[in-house]
Amino acid sequence: MANEKTAKILNRHIANWNILFVKLHNYHWFVKGPHFFMLHEKFEELYNEAAEHIDEIAERLLTLKGSPVATMKEYLELATIKEAMGETASEDMIQTLSSDFEKIAKELEQDIEAIEDEDDETTADMLIGIRQSVEKHNWMFRSFLGK
């Protein structure tokens, strides 16, 4: 059985990635303006990546004999990021995603350390890979915003 600390960490990440999955679909459908084609494609790439993270994290938790959260109610209760709030300008969408990815990167940094303290290198390695991707995407968001 997965220890309580690891299960809590992994379930929070499952919740966050599910919120992002829905948010990215929202942005994919509602983006407008001169960056439409580029962002429409980028948001699709990102929600496909989010789906992969969700599956990988949930399957890791199941491997550890834990129980991944699997309802919208649970996602909304556990997530540390918020749903899309009706952002309509592409720059606002990217700024929101940048803030979300910054928050996730910070959480991953702390969570990797906590899981390493539990001597679970496999789970820590999985989270390190996710963190690397999150940080790269956030660099691209900041570059888009001219920061």
Secondary structure as GFF3:
##gff-version 3
##sequence-region A 1 147
A	DSSP	alpha_helix	4	30	.	.	.	ID=ss1
A	DSSP	alpha_helix	36	63	.	.	.	ID=ss2
A	DSSP	alpha_helix	72	78	.	.	.	ID=ss3
A	DSSP	alpha_helix	90	117	.	.	.	ID=ss4
A	DSSP	alpha_helix	121	144	.	.	.	ID=ss5
###
